[in-house]
Amino acid sequence: MNLTISGHHLEVTPALRSYVTSKLDRITRHFDQVVGVKVRLTVENQKEKEKRQRAECNVHVKGSDIFAESSHQDLYAAVDELIDKLDRQVVRYKTRLQEHHFDSPRRLHA
């Protein structure tokens, strides 16, 4: 799995990098066909303090791309919300893949 973590108007510290990596392990536990992950952490220059920290993630899985984004006051909370959204999307994608399989006629007669 290729993992890219980048920061926009923000320096990605080793603590932040390890936090994001540990949270992304949850996604790979549910679905092992993840090809690449790109995470972008941003601090926006807004006057209002709410939802200033932003986390975006693009997960490339076998056959599709999954995108999610989250904004919050705290960057760690934004990452938590992002991982929750991605986890739900990955589980839904996995069940969609499993539901489209059908039994072959040879198996039905056996």
C-alpha positions in Angstrom: 0.0 0.0 0.0 1.4 3.4 -1.0 0.7 6.0 1.6 1.2 9.8 1.0 0.6 12.3 3.8 0.9 15.9 2.8 0.2 19.2 4.6 -1.0 22.5 3.1 -0.2 25.5 5.3 0.9 23.0 7.8 4.0 21.0 8.7 3.3 17.3 9.1 5.0 16.3 12.3 6.1 12.7 13.1 3.4 12.5 15.8 0.7 13.5 13.3 2.1 11.1 10.7 2.0 8.2 13.1 -1.5 9.1 14.3 -2.9 9.1 10.8 -1.0 5.9 9.9 -2.4 4.1 13.0 -5.9 5.2 12.2 -5.6 4.0 8.6 -4.8 0.5 9.8 -8.5 0.3 10.6 -9.3 0.5 6.9 -6.8 -2.1 5.8 -8.2 -4.4 8.5 -11.6 -4.3 6.8 -10.4 -4.4 3.2 -7.0 -5.8 2.2 -7.2 -4.7 -1.5 -6.1 -1.1 -0.9 -3.6 0.0 -3.5 -2.8 3.5 -2.4 -3.9 6.2 0.1 -3.4 10.0 -0.2 -4.1 12.1 2.8 -4.0 15.9 2.7 -4.1 17.9 5.9 -5.0 21.6 5.6 -5.3 24.6 7.9 -7.6 27.1 6.2 -7.2 30.9 6.8 -10.8 31.6 7.9 -11.9 34.2 10.4 -14.1 31.8 12.2 -12.3 29.2 14.3 -14.8 26.4 13.8 -14.0 23.9 11.0 -10.7 25.5 10.2 -8.7 22.3 10.3 -9.4 20.1 7.3 -8.5 16.5 6.4 -9.1 14.9 3.0 -8.3 11.4 1.9 -8.4 9.6 -1.4 -8.2 5.8 -1.1 -7.5 3.9 -4.3 -8.9 0.3 -4.0 -9.0 -2.4 -6.6 -11.5 -1.2 -9.1 -12.5 2.2 -7.6 -11.5 5.4 -5.8 -13.1 6.4 -2.5 -12.9 10.0 -1.3 -13.8 11.6 2.0 -13.2 14.9 3.7 -13.8 16.3 7.2 -13.4 19.7 8.9 -13.2 20.4 12.6 -11.7 22.8 15.1 -9.0 20.2 16.1 -7.0 18.4 13.4 -7.0 15.1 15.3 -10.8 15.2 15.6 -11.0 16.0 11.9 -8.8 12.9 11.2 -11.0 10.8 13.5 -14.2 11.9 11.6 -12.4 11.3 8.3 -11.5 7.7 9.2 -15.0 7.0 10.4 -16.4 8.2 7.0 -13.8 6.2 5.1 -14.5 3.1 7.1 -18.2 3.2 6.4 -17.5 3.7 2.7 -15.0 0.9 2.5 -17.3 -1.5 4.3 -20.2 -0.6 2.0 -17.9 -1.1 -1.1 -16.8 -4.5 0.2 -20.3 -5.7 0.8 -21.3 -4.5 -2.7 -18.5 -6.5 -4.2 -19.5 -9.6 -2.3 -23.2 -9.3 -3.1 -22.7 -9.3 -6.8 -21.1 -12.7 -6.9 -23.5 -15.4 -8.0 -23.4 -19.2 -8.0 -22.5 -20.8 -11.2 -25.0 -23.3 -12.7 -22.6 -26.2 -12.0 -22.8 -25.4 -8.3 -26.6 -25.2 -8.3 -27.0 -28.7 -9.6 -24.6 -30.3 -7.2 
